[in-house]
Amino acid sequence: MENNQQKQPKQHKPNSEYMVNYLVDENARLTKENAMLKAIIQEQNEQFQEMNESKEVNG
């Protein structure tokens, strides 16, 4: 039984490394997605402002 207890931490180490790598990759993906969504929102806001300004001038 002592051998099983000694091996257990070694079994968890690769899983921990895998999770850290997965989370780092996921964080990078979400950071990129967040930047793209912010750019889209900014572009839409600019278009909305242009439409409103155009309506005010032509209104």
Backbone as CSV, one residue per row, in Angstrom:
resi,resn,N_x,N_y,N_z,CA_x,CA_y,CA_z,C_x,C_y,C_z
1,MET,0.810,-1.198,0.000,0.000,0.000,0.000,0.853,1.262,0.000
2,GLU,1.974,1.221,0.650,2.811,2.418,0.698,3.302,2.793,-0.704
3,ASN,3.546,1.807,-1.553,3.970,2.101,-2.918,2.907,2.864,-3.678
4,ASN,1.636,2.515,-3.502,0.555,3.220,-4.172,0.473,4.673,-3.713
5,GLN,0.655,4.891,-2.419,0.602,6.254,-1.896,1.773,7.080,-2.413
6,GLN,2.907,6.468,-2.574,4.075,7.186,-3.084,3.910,7.513,-4.570
7,LYS,3.260,6.658,-5.333,3.068,6.890,-6.763,1.983,7.933,-7.028
8,GLN,1.068,8.109,-6.098,-0.079,8.981,-6.332,0.334,10.423,-6.684
9,PRO,1.232,11.049,-5.952,1.603,12.420,-6.345,2.193,12.484,-7.749
10,LYS,2.931,11.469,-8.167,3.493,11.462,-9.514,2.388,11.400,-10.568
11,GLN,1.286,10.694,-10.255,0.169,10.611,-11.189,-0.530,11.961,-11.329
12,HIS,-0.546,12.736,-10.271,-1.229,14.031,-10.318,-0.395,15.090,-11.024
13,LYS,0.901,14.956,-11.003,1.754,15.986,-11.594,1.509,16.169,-13.091
14,PRO,1.487,15.125,-13.909,1.202,15.340,-15.338,-0.176,15.954,-15.560
15,ASN,-1.175,15.560,-14.751,-2.500,16.134,-14.896,-2.478,17.621,-14.568
16,SER,-1.728,17.996,-13.545,-1.617,19.408,-13.179,-0.941,20.194,-14.295
17,GLU,0.122,19.643,-14.851,0.819,20.314,-15.946,-0.096,20.438,-17.160
18,TYR,-0.852,19.390,-17.422,-1.795,19.426,-18.538,-2.836,20.518,-18.318
19,MET,-3.377,20.600,-17.103,-4.388,21.612,-16.810,-3.816,23.012,-16.931
20,VAL,-2.618,23.222,-16.431,-1.993,24.540,-16.535,-1.813,24.906,-18.003
21,ASN,-1.305,23.984,-18.797,-1.118,24.254,-20.226,-2.452,24.532,-20.909
22,TYR,-3.461,23.746,-20.565,-4.796,23.947,-21.142,-5.327,25.330,-20.781
23,LEU,-5.189,25.698,-19.505,-5.718,26.993,-19.063,-4.948,28.163,-19.677
24,VAL,-3.654,28.017,-19.855,-2.860,29.061,-20.509,-3.325,29.223,-21.957
25,ASP,-3.514,28.110,-22.650,-3.998,28.156,-24.036,-5.401,28.754,-24.109
26,GLU,-6.262,28.349,-23.185,-7.638,28.856,-23.171,-7.647,30.358,-22.882
27,ASN,-6.789,30.790,-21.970,-6.692,32.210,-21.659,-6.236,33.005,-22.881
28,ALA,-5.270,32.486,-23.608,-4.791,33.169,-24.815,-5.905,33.239,-25.864
29,ARG,-6.649,32.154,-26.020,-7.744,32.132,-26.995,-8.832,33.137,-26.617
30,LEU,-9.188,33.161,-25.348,-10.238,34.075,-24.903,-9.777,35.534,-24.960
31,THR,-8.515,35.776,-24.687,-7.976,37.129,-24.781,-8.056,37.624,-26.225
32,LYS,-7.711,36.749,-27.172,-7.792,37.098,-28.593,-9.250,37.336,-28.999
33,GLU,-10.139,36.460,-28.560,-11.553,36.613,-28.885,-12.111,37.912,-28.295
34,ASN,-11.724,38.220,-27.075,-12.158,39.446,-26.417,-11.696,40.676,-27.201
35,ALA,-10.467,40.669,-27.669,-9.951,41.799,-28.445,-10.723,41.960,-29.753
36,MET,-11.041,40.843,-30.400,-11.798,40.913,-31.653,-13.208,41.448,-31.402
37,LEU,-13.845,40.992,-30.324,-15.191,41.470,-30.015,-15.191,42.958,-29.656
38,LYS,-14.181,43.401,-28.936,-14.075,44.827,-28.616,-13.934,45.657,-29.886
39,ALA,-13.144,45.159,-30.845,-12.961,45.872,-32.110,-14.280,45.944,-32.886
40,ILE,-15.034,44.843,-32.887,-16.324,44.834,-33.581,-17.282,45.825,-32.931
41,ILE,-17.338,45.824,-31.598,-18.229,46.740,-30.882,-17.842,48.187,-31.158
42,GLN,-16.550,48.463,-31.149,-16.091,49.827,-31.419,-16.488,50.255,-32.832
43,GLU,-16.321,49.361,-33.790,-16.688,49.662,-35.178,-18.192,49.926,-35.291
44,GLN,-18.998,49.108,-34.626,-20.445,49.307,-34.670,-20.846,50.615,-33.996
45,ASN,-20.199,50.951,-32.894,-20.487,52.214,-32.213,-20.154,53.412,-33.104
46,GLU,-19.039,53.314,-33.827,-18.666,54.400,-34.741,-19.697,54.534,-35.861
47,GLN,-20.151,53.404,-36.403,-21.172,53.445,-37.450,-22.474,54.027,-36.909
48,PHE,-22.838,53.663,-35.692,-24.055,54.172,-35.062,-23.956,55.687,-34.868
49,GLN,-22.803,56.158,-34.417,-22.608,57.596,-34.225,-22.691,58.341,-35.554
50,GLU,-22.094,57.768,-36.599,-22.154,58.388,-37.924,-23.597,58.471,-38.419
51,MET,-24.391,57.422,-38.169,-25.784,57.424,-38.580,-26.563,58.517,-37.821
52,ASN,-26.297,58.631,-36.531,-26.980,59.634,-35.729,-26.590,61.056,-36.152
53,GLU,-25.323,61.270,-36.437,-24.854,62.570,-36.876,-25.474,62.917,-38.227
54,SER,-25.571,61.912,-39.102,-26.163,62.113,-40.423,-27.634,62.480,-40.284
55,LYS,-28.362,61.828,-39.387,-29.773,62.123,-39.158,-29.943,63.532,-38.609
56,GLU,-29.047,63.963,-37.731,-29.136,65.289,-37.150,-28.918,66.372,-38.203
57,VAL,-27.960,66.121,-39.102,-27.666,67.088,-40.161,-28.799,67.130,-41.171
58,ASN,-29.305,65.961,-41.547,-30.362,65.869,-42.571,-31.774,66.024,-41.976
59,GLY,-31.888,65.880,-40.663,-33.185,65.826,-40.004,-33.926,67.101,-40.043
